[in-house]
Amino acid sequence: MKKHLILFFVLPLLFMSAKSFSNEIYQITVYHFKDSQQEITLDTYLQTAYVPALHRNQIKNVGVFKPIANDTATDKIIYVIISFKSLDGVQTLQTSLDKDAVYTEAGKSYLTASYQNPPYVRMETILLSAFELAPSMNLPKLNGDKKDHVYELRSYESPTESYHKNKVKMFNEGGEVGIFKKINANAVFYGDVIAGSRMPNLMYLTCYENMNDRDAHWKSFGDDPLWKQLTAMDEYKNNVSKADIILMHAATYSDY
């Protein structure tokens, strides 16, 4: 009898664990900086130490992006986006970096910076679980000059957890992901935020050849009959309380 009870409780947990690991985990590291000197320090560290170390850890597709608004913004930002097969990768990465002598040497000026001259104002980490209909990251298929490419990171906060689940459902079962595929918006990922400073929340990244291409794609999205149908449905009303739209260019050393 006890054996049966154990199986009754353990088997569902094993099933849930396997299911959760079928979707990738995304980590977005956000560096806030104030001036060109900090930007140089961050770029040098990321390009010569961090990104190569991630590659040695079999993390191949490292996205590094800077908002177009950085030129005039007081709070300047660099986003670093990587993916893991499971949460275990998040936990073991730092241990691996600490043991990497090449990384430690290459990143020395960043890693040993004085409190009087820090490399950033503040940093934060956001963890996301990939959507069911987009369980893994897709690299964009873009042509033309990389410096012209526009990456659009969107963040949709919801008023409650229930409304958040409803918005995620709108992307999956509702067909919003399908619309992005139909208009070829080059979606890199869609993620449900599982840890971050703004929750409940979802985030996703699309990309375009240039700003004109971006505007044309969003016009196609807004004109799509399914989108008009979705926005008219009472089921999906009021499920976003705050939307942030960040338009970015990739750093020269970004993998995509």
C-alpha positions as CSV (number, residue, x, y, z in Angstrom):
1,M,0.0,0.0,0.0
2,K,2.8,2.4,0.9
3,K,4.6,1.6,-2.4
4,H,1.4,2.5,-4.3
5,L,1.1,5.8,-2.4
6,I,4.7,6.7,-3.2
7,L,4.2,6.0,-6.9
8,F,0.9,8.0,-6.8
9,F,2.7,11.1,-5.6
10,V,6.1,10.7,-7.3
11,L,5.1,9.8,-10.9
12,P,3.1,13.0,-11.5
13,L,6.1,15.0,-10.3
14,L,8.5,13.2,-12.6
15,F,6.1,13.8,-15.5
16,M,5.9,17.5,-14.6
17,S,9.7,17.8,-14.4
18,A,10.1,16.2,-17.8
19,K,7.5,18.4,-19.3
20,S,9.1,21.6,-17.8
21,F,12.5,20.6,-19.3
22,S,11.1,20.2,-22.8
23,N,11.0,24.0,-23.2
24,E,14.2,26.0,-23.1
25,I,15.0,28.4,-20.3
26,Y,16.1,31.9,-21.4
27,Q,18.2,34.2,-19.3
28,I,18.3,38.0,-20.0
29,T,21.0,39.9,-18.2
30,V,20.4,43.6,-18.2
31,Y,23.4,45.9,-17.6
32,H,22.5,49.5,-16.7
33,F,25.4,52.0,-17.4
34,K,25.9,55.7,-17.4
35,D,28.7,56.7,-19.7
36,S,31.1,55.8,-22.5
37,Q,33.8,54.5,-20.1
38,Q,31.4,52.0,-18.5
39,E,30.2,51.0,-22.0
40,I,33.7,50.3,-23.2
41,T,34.4,48.2,-20.1
42,L,31.2,46.2,-20.6
43,D,31.8,45.7,-24.3
44,T,35.4,44.6,-23.7
45,Y,34.4,42.1,-21.0
46,L,31.5,40.7,-23.0
47,Q,33.4,40.4,-26.3
48,T,36.7,39.1,-25.0
49,A,35.7,37.1,-21.9
50,Y,32.0,36.4,-21.3
51,V,30.8,35.4,-24.8
52,P,33.8,33.2,-25.6
53,A,33.4,31.5,-22.2
54,L,29.7,30.8,-23.0
55,H,30.8,29.3,-26.3
56,R,33.2,27.0,-24.4
57,N,30.2,26.0,-22.3
58,Q,28.3,25.0,-25.4
59,I,26.1,28.1,-25.3
60,K,26.4,29.0,-28.9
61,N,23.8,31.6,-29.6
62,V,24.5,34.6,-27.5
63,G,22.6,37.8,-28.3
64,V,24.0,41.1,-27.2
65,F,21.8,44.2,-27.9
66,K,21.8,47.9,-27.2
67,P,18.6,50.0,-27.3
68,I,18.5,52.5,-30.1
69,A,17.4,55.0,-27.4
70,N,20.7,54.7,-25.6
71,D,22.1,57.8,-27.3
72,T,19.7,60.1,-25.4
73,A,18.7,58.0,-22.4
74,T,20.0,58.7,-19.0
75,D,19.8,55.0,-18.1
76,K,21.7,53.3,-20.8
77,I,21.3,49.5,-21.2
78,I,22.9,46.4,-22.7
79,Y,20.9,43.2,-22.9
80,V,22.6,39.8,-23.1
81,I,20.2,36.9,-24.0
82,I,21.2,33.2,-23.7
83,S,19.3,29.9,-23.7
84,F,19.6,26.8,-21.6
85,K,18.1,23.3,-22.0
86,S,16.9,23.4,-18.4
87,L,17.2,25.3,-15.1
88,D,20.2,23.1,-14.2
89,G,22.3,25.1,-16.8
90,V,21.5,28.4,-15.1
91,Q,22.7,26.9,-11.8
92,T,25.9,25.4,-13.1
93,L,27.1,28.2,-15.4
94,Q,28.6,30.4,-12.8
95,T,30.5,27.5,-11.2
96,S,31.9,26.7,-14.6
97,L,33.0,30.3,-15.2
98,D,34.7,30.5,-11.8
99,K,36.8,27.5,-12.9
100,D,37.7,28.9,-16.3
101,A,41.2,30.4,-16.1
102,V,40.9,31.9,-19.6
103,Y,37.7,33.7,-18.7
104,T,39.1,34.9,-15.4
105,E,42.2,36.4,-17.1
106,A,40.4,37.9,-20.1
107,G,37.8,39.5,-17.9
108,K,40.2,40.6,-15.1
109,S,39.5,44.4,-15.5
110,Y,35.8,43.8,-15.2
111,L,35.9,41.1,-12.5
112,T,38.3,43.0,-10.2
113,A,37.0,46.5,-10.8
114,S,37.1,48.9,-7.8
115,Y,34.1,50.1,-6.1
116,Q,35.3,53.6,-7.0
117,N,35.1,52.7,-10.7
118,P,32.5,50.0,-11.2
119,P,31.7,48.7,-14.7
120,Y,28.0,49.4,-14.5
121,V,25.4,51.2,-12.4
122,R,23.4,48.1,-11.7
123,M,22.6,44.7,-13.3
124,E,19.6,42.4,-13.2
125,T,18.7,39.0,-14.4
126,I,15.4,37.8,-15.9
127,L,14.6,34.1,-16.3
128,L,11.9,32.9,-18.7
129,S,10.4,29.6,-19.8
130,A,9.7,29.2,-23.5
131,F,6.1,29.0,-24.7
132,E,4.6,25.6,-25.6
133,L,4.2,26.6,-29.3
134,A,7.8,27.9,-29.5
135,P,9.8,25.6,-27.2
136,S,13.2,26.6,-28.5
137,M,15.1,29.6,-29.8
138,N,15.1,30.3,-33.5
139,L,17.9,32.3,-35.0
140,P,16.6,35.1,-37.3
141,K,16.9,34.8,-41.1
142,L,18.0,38.3,-42.1
143,N,19.9,39.7,-45.0
144,G,21.7,43.0,-45.5
145,D,24.0,44.8,-43.2
146,K,23.9,43.7,-39.6
147,K,24.1,47.3,-38.4
148,D,20.7,48.0,-40.0
149,H,18.9,45.1,-38.4
150,V,16.3,46.0,-35.8
151,Y,15.5,43.8,-32.9
152,E,12.3,44.4,-30.9
153,L,12.1,43.2,-27.4
154,R,8.5,43.4,-26.0
155,S,7.5,43.0,-22.4
156,Y,3.8,42.6,-21.5
157,E,2.9,42.9,-17.8
158,S,-0.6,41.8,-16.6
159,P,-2.7,43.0,-13.7
160,T,-2.9,39.6,-12.1
161,E,-1.5,36.0,-12.5
162,S,-4.9,35.0,-14.0
163,Y,-4.8,37.7,-16.6
164,H,-1.2,36.8,-17.4
165,K,-2.1,33.1,-18.0
166,N,-4.9,34.5,-20.3
167,K,-2.3,36.5,-22.3
168,V,0.0,33.5,-22.6
169,K,-3.0,31.5,-23.8
170,M,-3.8,34.2,-26.4
171,F,-0.3,33.7,-27.8
172,N,-0.6,29.9,-27.9
173,E,-4.1,28.6,-28.3
174,G,-5.4,32.0,-29.4
175,G,-3.1,32.1,-32.4
176,E,-0.9,35.1,-31.8
177,V,2.3,33.1,-32.3
178,G,0.8,31.8,-35.6
179,I,0.2,35.4,-36.8
180,F,3.9,36.2,-36.2
181,K,4.9,33.1,-38.2
182,K,2.5,34.0,-41.0
183,I,4.0,37.5,-41.4
184,N,7.5,36.2,-41.1
185,A,8.4,38.4,-38.1
186,N,11.6,36.4,-37.3
187,A,10.6,35.7,-33.7
188,V,13.7,34.6,-31.8
189,F,11.8,33.5,-28.7
190,Y,8.6,33.9,-26.6
191,G,9.0,33.5,-22.9
192,D,6.9,33.4,-19.7
193,V,8.9,35.3,-17.0
194,I,9.5,32.9,-14.1
195,A,11.8,35.2,-12.1
196,G,12.3,39.0,-12.5
197,S,11.6,42.4,-11.1
198,R,8.3,42.7,-13.1
199,M,5.8,40.0,-12.7
200,P,3.4,38.6,-13.9
201,N,5.0,39.2,-17.3
202,L,5.9,37.7,-20.6
203,M,8.6,38.8,-23.1
204,Y,9.4,38.1,-26.7
205,L,11.9,39.1,-29.3
206,T,11.3,39.7,-33.0
207,C,13.7,41.1,-35.6
208,Y,13.7,42.9,-39.0
209,E,15.9,44.0,-41.8
210,N,15.6,47.7,-40.9
211,M,13.1,50.1,-39.4
212,N,11.0,50.3,-42.5
213,D,10.8,46.5,-42.6
214,R,9.8,46.6,-39.0
215,D,7.0,49.1,-39.5
216,A,5.7,47.1,-42.5
217,H,5.5,43.9,-40.6
218,W,3.7,45.5,-37.7
219,K,1.2,46.9,-40.1
220,S,0.6,43.4,-41.5
221,F,0.1,42.1,-38.0
222,G,-2.4,44.8,-37.1
223,D,-4.3,44.2,-40.4
224,D,-4.4,40.4,-39.9
225,P,-8.1,39.2,-39.7
226,L,-7.2,36.8,-36.8
227,W,-5.6,39.6,-34.8
228,K,-8.8,41.7,-35.3
229,Q,-10.8,38.8,-34.2
230,L,-8.7,38.2,-31.1
231,T,-8.8,41.8,-30.0
232,A,-12.6,41.8,-30.3
233,M,-13.1,38.8,-28.1
234,D,-14.2,39.4,-24.5
235,E,-12.1,36.4,-23.4
236,Y,-8.9,38.4,-24.0
237,K,-9.9,41.8,-22.8
238,N,-7.7,43.7,-20.3
239,N,-4.9,41.0,-20.0
240,V,-2.1,43.5,-20.5
241,S,-1.7,46.4,-18.0
242,K,1.7,47.6,-19.2
243,A,3.6,47.1,-22.5
244,D,7.3,48.1,-23.0
245,I,8.7,48.2,-26.5
246,I,12.5,48.3,-26.8
247,L,14.0,48.7,-30.3
248,M,17.6,47.6,-30.4
249,H,20.6,47.0,-32.6
250,A,22.9,44.0,-32.1
251,A,26.4,44.5,-30.9
252,T,29.1,43.8,-33.5
253,Y,30.1,40.7,-31.5
254,S,26.6,39.4,-31.0
255,D,26.0,35.9,-32.5
256,Y,22.8,37.1,-34.2
